[in-house]
Amino acid sequence: MKKHLLLILISYLFVSIFNTQAVNFVTETSSVGSLQCNLTPATAVTNGAQWNVDGGPWQVSGAIVSNLTIGSHVVNFKEADDSVNGGFNTPTSQNVSITNIVTTKTISGVYTQPRTIQFSGMTWKMFNVVPPSLPQNAGNNYWSNSSSSVWVDTSGRLHLKIRYVAGNWYCAEVYALQSLGYGEYRFNVSSNLEAYDPNIVVGLFTYESDNQEIDMEFSYWSNEKTYAGLYTVQPSSPAWIQGYDQLNFPLKYLNSDYKSTHKFTWTKDGINFQSYHGFSPTLPATSGSLIRSLSYSGFKNPPSEQKEYLKINLWLYKGRVPTNLQNLEVIIDSVSFTPTKTASVDAISASDNNLSISPNPATDYININSSLEGPIHYTIYNFNGTAVASAILDSSTMRINITSLKSGFYIVKLNNHSIKFMKL
């Protein structure tokens, strides 16, 4: 009997010791776990979307990162470059908690493509910054790409609207996907630009950086300016001189339809601003049509390096809310661009060392053979120098659809290189 009890006691002690060792083994090995992240959509993955943990090496979609300590980690996402289709919105960083050593934790990273619109024959992208992100860009504001903030009506007019939504004011901005370079930029506006709240700014401009910017803006700048109209050549240093690199002026509308044309012609030699009443390509001969003009030829004139973008925005100066606390909008009837003529069409070579076209003449498509690197912006001009098509070249096909063009001779400009072709 005593022997039987002794065996039971020994067995009990053995099991207790084994369980203790097992617990210690689990405790000692449970300090690390693993994480997997799947990225979507596939087009974002093929355009460079990746992820990492706590700033470590970049990982491809579906990869597993092991030996992560139990606790909280930060997953970051790498920007995907798809400029042909307007790019992607990169997912915000995620805080992930690793709690289990047995199962690999799986999360997702979803890239979304921003909304784009078609306006005046060009593709435009919208700026979008919403909470919990911090306010940014002009005036340090929030920005919305909602169809309630930016839209094109059935008449083809662009509407930008500042809106108050759920405790925040949202501004609106669009920018063309392609860089246009030297030429005439013309805007037809049918809103009363003198009647806006003093904290509102309407901007019509080209932008590469804060130091390379050509502005036509309409605002009283919280009553810091006397008049609503303002031409400006950036940068702000040295200080602007009224009538030289900046001009503040009244609009003095003649008619109640408030139609006005605002344009600037940008060349390597300078910038010529002009505003006049009504909609027309050139200043009407009617007395009193001219609102104001300014010619600038100083050192602030930015070079054309095909890096600037055409922008239109409606925003709050210094983030200050409208004094009347009302939503408001601006209507842009049309935008046009005419390249600066530096040579006759016949003087432009039918071939270029950096590119060639086939077939030429063509009926439906032209294929681009090019050694150019990076995103290639193209614009097609007719013999009058008018832009008839503009977009970013699809790098997967290197082909441009010309079925909509009338028969005749054209020039296609790809970045800073031009070539002539014939449409049958």
C-alpha positions in Angstrom: 0.0 0.0 0.0 2.8 2.4 0.9 4.6 1.5 -2.3 1.4 2.3 -4.3 1.0 5.7 -2.6 4.7 6.5 -3.2 4.3 5.8 -7.0 1.2 8.1 -7.1 3.2 10.9 -5.3 6.1 10.5 -7.7 3.8 10.6 -10.7 2.1 13.7 -9.4 5.4 15.5 -8.9 6.6 14.5 -12.4 3.4 15.9 -14.0 3.7 19.1 -12.0 7.3 19.6 -13.0 6.5 18.8 -16.7 3.6 21.3 -16.8 5.8 24.0 -15.1 8.5 23.5 -17.7 5.9 23.6 -20.5 4.5 26.8 -19.2 8.0 28.3 -18.9 8.7 27.1 -22.5 5.6 28.8 -23.8 6.4 31.9 -21.8 9.9 32.0 -23.1 8.9 31.6 -26.7 5.7 33.7 -26.8 7.6 37.0 -26.9 7.5 37.2 -30.7 4.8 36.9 -33.4 4.4 37.5 -37.2 2.4 39.8 -39.5 1.2 39.6 -43.0 -0.2 42.5 -45.1 -2.1 42.2 -48.4 -2.2 45.2 -50.7 -4.9 46.1 -53.1 -5.8 46.8 -55.9 -3.4 44.8 -58.1 -2.6 47.9 -60.2 -1.3 49.7 -57.1 1.0 46.7 -56.4 2.3 46.7 -60.0 3.1 50.4 -59.6 5.2 50.0 -56.6 2.9 49.7 -53.5 4.7 48.2 -50.6 4.6 48.1 -46.8 6.9 47.9 -43.8 6.8 47.5 -40.0 8.2 50.2 -37.7 10.2 51.7 -40.6 11.9 48.5 -41.5 12.7 47.1 -45.0 9.9 47.5 -47.6 7.8 44.4 -48.1 5.8 43.3 -51.1 2.1 42.4 -50.9 1.5 39.1 -49.0 4.9 39.0 -47.4 5.2 37.9 -43.8 7.4 39.7 -41.3 8.4 37.4 -38.4 10.0 37.9 -35.0 7.9 40.8 -34.0 7.7 41.4 -30.3 4.4 41.1 -28.6 2.8 44.5 -28.4 2.0 47.5 -30.7 3.7 48.1 -34.1 3.2 50.7 -36.8 2.7 49.6 -40.4 3.6 52.2 -43.1 2.8 52.2 -46.8 4.9 53.2 -49.8 3.5 55.5 -52.4 2.4 53.9 -55.7 3.3 55.8 -58.9 0.6 55.6 -61.5 0.6 59.1 -63.0 -1.1 58.0 -66.2 -4.3 57.3 -64.3 -4.0 60.2 -61.8 -2.0 58.4 -59.1 -3.1 56.6 -56.0 -4.1 57.8 -52.5 -1.6 56.1 -50.1 -3.2 54.4 -47.1 -2.5 56.0 -43.8 -0.2 54.2 -41.3 -1.9 51.6 -39.1 -1.2 50.7 -35.5 -1.2 46.9 -35.2 -1.1 44.8 -32.0 0.7 41.5 -32.1 -0.8 39.2 -29.4 -0.6 35.6 -30.7 2.4 33.4 -31.4 0.4 30.6 -33.1 -1.4 32.5 -35.8 0.1 35.1 -38.2 -1.9 38.3 -37.9 -3.1 39.5 -41.3 -4.1 43.0 -42.3 -5.0 44.9 -45.5 -3.7 48.0 -47.2 -6.1 49.5 -49.7 -4.9 52.1 -52.2 -7.6 54.2 -53.8 -7.4 56.2 -57.0 -8.5 59.9 -56.7 -11.5 61.2 -58.4 -10.8 63.0 -61.7 -12.9 65.2 -63.9 -12.9 66.3 -67.5 -13.1 70.0 -68.0 -12.3 72.2 -71.1 -10.7 69.2 -72.9 -8.3 68.4 -70.0 -8.2 65.9 -67.2 -8.1 67.4 -63.7 -7.3 65.9 -60.4 -8.7 67.1 -57.0 -6.9 67.9 -53.8 -8.3 66.0 -50.8 -7.3 66.5 -47.2 -9.8 65.5 -44.4 -9.6 64.7 -40.7 -7.7 63.1 -39.0 -5.1 64.5 -41.3 -3.9 68.0 -40.4 -5.0 71.0 -42.5 -2.5 71.9 -45.2 -1.8 73.5 -48.6 -2.9 77.1 -49.3 -4.2 78.8 -46.1 -3.7 75.7 -44.1 -7.2 74.3 -44.8 -9.1 71.1 -45.2 -9.9 70.2 -48.8 -12.6 68.0 -50.3 -12.8 66.1 -53.6 -16.5 65.4 -53.1 -18.9 65.9 -56.0 -20.6 68.4 -53.7 -17.4 70.4 -53.7 -16.2 70.0 -57.2 -18.3 69.3 -60.3 -18.8 70.1 -64.0 -22.4 71.0 -64.9 -24.3 70.0 -68.0 -23.1 73.1 -69.8 -19.5 72.1 -69.2 -18.8 74.7 -66.5 -16.6 74.0 -63.5 -18.0 74.6 -60.0 -15.8 74.9 -56.9 -17.5 75.2 -53.6 -16.4 76.0 -50.0 -18.6 74.0 -47.6 -19.1 73.6 -43.9 -19.6 69.9 -43.0 -19.7 68.3 -39.6 -17.8 71.0 -37.8 -15.1 71.7 -40.5 -14.8 74.1 -43.5 -13.7 72.4 -46.7 -12.0 74.2 -49.6 -11.7 73.0 -53.2 -8.9 72.7 -55.7 -8.3 71.1 -59.1 -5.1 70.8 -61.1 -4.4 69.6 -64.6 -2.6 66.3 -64.9 -0.3 67.5 -67.6 2.3 70.3 -67.6 1.7 72.8 -70.4 4.7 75.2 -70.3 5.1 78.5 -72.2 1.9 79.9 -73.7 -1.3 81.8 -73.1 -3.5 80.6 -70.3 -7.0 82.0 -70.5 -9.9 81.7 -68.0 -13.5 82.7 -68.5 -15.3 83.4 -65.2 -19.0 84.1 -64.7 -19.0 84.7 -60.9 -18.8 88.2 -59.3 -15.3 88.1 -58.0 -15.7 91.4 -56.2 -18.6 90.2 -54.0 -16.9 87.4 -52.1 -16.4 87.3 -48.3 -13.1 89.1 -47.4 -11.6 85.8 -46.2 -12.3 84.0 -49.6 -9.6 83.5 -52.3 -10.1 82.5 -55.9 -6.9 81.3 -57.5 -6.1 80.9 -61.3 -2.4 80.0 -61.6 0.5 77.8 -62.6 2.5 76.3 -59.8 5.8 74.4 -59.5 6.8 75.6 -56.1 6.3 78.5 -53.8 9.2 80.2 -55.6 8.0 79.4 -59.1 4.4 80.5 -59.4 2.3 82.8 -61.7 -0.8 83.9 -59.9 -4.1 85.6 -60.8 -6.0 85.7 -57.6 -9.2 87.4 -56.4 -9.6 88.3 -52.8 -9.7 91.1 -50.3 -7.2 89.0 -48.1 -9.1 89.7 -44.9 -9.3 93.3 -45.9 -5.5 93.5 -46.2 -6.0 94.5 -49.9 -8.0 97.4 -51.2 -9.2 95.7 -54.4 -10.3 92.2 -55.3 -8.0 91.6 -58.3 -4.3 90.6 -57.9 -1.6 89.7 -60.3 1.5 88.2 -58.6 4.8 86.7 -59.7 6.4 84.6 -57.0 8.5 84.4 -54.9 7.6 87.0 -52.3 11.3 87.9 -51.7 12.5 90.5 -52.5 9.3 92.2 -51.5 6.7 92.8 -54.3 6.5 96.2 -55.9 3.0 97.4 -56.9 2.9 97.8 -60.7 6.1 95.7 -61.2 5.8 92.1 -60.0 2.4 92.5 -58.3 -0.7 94.6 -59.1 -3.8 95.0 -57.0 -6.8 96.3 -59.0 -10.6 96.7 -59.0 -12.8 94.8 -61.6 -15.6 97.4 -62.1 -18.0 95.1 -63.8 -20.0 96.6 -66.7 -22.8 94.0 -66.8 -24.8 92.1 -64.3 -23.8 88.7 -65.8 -20.3 89.4 -64.4 -18.6 87.6 -67.3 -14.9 88.4 -67.4 -11.8 87.0 -69.1 -8.5 86.7 -67.2 -5.3 85.5 -68.9 -1.5 85.6 -68.9 0.9 84.9 -71.6 4.1 83.3 -70.3 7.3 83.2 -72.4 11.0 82.9 -71.7 11.2 86.7 -71.9 8.4 87.6 -69.5 4.8 87.4 -68.4 1.9 89.5 -69.7 -1.3 89.6 -67.6 -4.6 90.9 -68.9 -8.2 91.1 -67.7 -11.2 92.3 -69.6 -15.0 92.2 -69.6 -16.9 89.5 -71.5 -15.7 86.3 -73.0 -13.5 86.5 -76.1 -10.0 85.2 -77.1 -8.7 88.7 -77.4 -9.4 92.1 -75.9 -12.7 93.5 -77.5 -12.4 96.8 -79.3 -15.3 98.1 -77.3 -14.3 101.1 -75.2 -13.9 100.3 -71.6 -13.5 96.5 -72.1 -10.0 96.4 -70.5 -10.1 95.9 -66.8 -6.3 95.9 -66.2 -3.0 94.6 -67.5 0.6 94.1 -66.3 3.8 93.2 -68.1 6.7 91.7 -66.2 10.2 90.8 -67.5 12.2 90.5 -64.3 14.3 87.7 -62.8 11.3 86.1 -61.1 10.0 84.8 -64.4 10.2 81.0 -63.9 11.7 78.8 -66.5 9.6 76.3 -68.4 10.9 72.9 -67.3 7.6 71.0 -67.8 7.3 70.6 -64.0 4.6 73.2 -63.3 0.9 72.5 -63.2 -2.2 74.5 -64.0 -4.4 75.0 -60.9 -7.7 76.5 -60.0 -8.8 76.8 -56.3 -11.2 78.3 -53.9 -9.9 78.6 -50.3 -9.9 80.5 -47.0 -7.1 83.0 -46.3 -5.1 81.8 -43.3 -7.8 79.2 -42.7 -10.2 82.0 -41.5 -13.8 81.0 -41.8 -16.2 83.2 -43.9 -17.3 86.2 -41.8 -20.9 85.5 -42.9 -20.6 81.7 -42.1 -22.1 80.9 -45.5 -21.1 78.2 -48.1 -20.1 79.7 -51.4 -18.9 78.7 -54.9 -17.2 80.0 -58.0 -18.0 79.2 -61.6 -15.3 78.9 -64.2 -16.9 78.7 -67.7 -13.8 77.5 -69.5 -10.1 77.3 -69.6 -7.9 77.4 -72.7 -4.2 77.1 -73.4 -2.4 78.2 -76.6 1.3 77.4 -76.8 3.8 80.1 -77.5 4.8 80.1 -81.2 8.5 80.0 -81.4 8.8 78.7 -84.9 6.5 77.9 -87.9 5.1 74.4 -88.2 7.2 73.8 -91.3 10.3 74.7 -89.4 9.8 71.9 -86.8 11.7 68.7 -87.7 9.6 65.7 -88.8 12.0 63.6 -86.6 13.8 63.9 -83.4 16.8 62.1 -81.9 14.8 61.3 -78.8 11.6 60.1 -80.5 9.9 59.0 -83.7 6.3 58.3 -84.8 4.9 55.4 -86.8 2.9 55.2 -89.0 3.2 58.7 -90.4 0.7 59.5 -92.1 -1.7 57.8 -89.7 -5.5 57.3 -89.5 -6.4 55.9 -86.1 -3.3 55.7 -83.9 0.3 56.9 -83.8 2.9 54.8 -82.0 5.6 56.7 -80.1 9.2 55.3 -80.1 11.0 57.3 -77.4 14.1 57.3 -75.2 12.5 59.8 -72.9 12.3 58.7 -69.2 9.6 59.2 -66.6 6.0 60.2 -67.2 5.6 61.6 -70.7 3.1 64.5 -71.1 1.9 65.0 -74.6 0.0 67.8 -76.3 -1.2 67.8 -79.9 -1.4 71.2 -81.8 -3.0 72.0 -85.1 -1.3 74.2 -87.7 -2.8 77.3 -86.0 -0.9 76.5 -82.8 -4.1 75.6 -80.9 -3.9 72.6 -78.5 -6.5 70.0 -79.6 -5.6 67.1 -77.3 -3.5 66.7 -74.1 -2.8 63.9 -71.7 -0.2 61.6 -70.2 1.2 59.0 -72.6 0.2 55.4 -71.6 3.6 53.9 -71.0 2.3 50.3 -71.5 1.2 50.9 -75.1 3.1 54.1 -76.1 0.2 54.8 -78.4 -2.0 57.9 -79.0 -5.5 57.7 -80.3 -6.0 60.3 -83.1 -9.4 59.1 -84.4 -11.1 62.3 -83.2 -8.7 64.6 -85.2 -9.6 66.1 -88.5 -7.5 65.3 -91.5 -4.4 67.5 -91.7 -1.0 68.2 -90.3 -0.3 68.3 -86.5 2.5 68.6 -84.1 2.7 66.4 -81.0 4.8 67.8 -78.2 6.2 65.2 -75.7 7.8 66.9 -72.7 10.2 69.3 -74.4 10.4 67.4 -77.7 8.2 68.0 -80.8 7.5 66.0 -83.9 5.2 66.6 -86.9 2.7 64.0 -88.3 -0.2 63.8 -90.7 -3.7 62.6 -90.0 -5.4 61.0 -93.1 
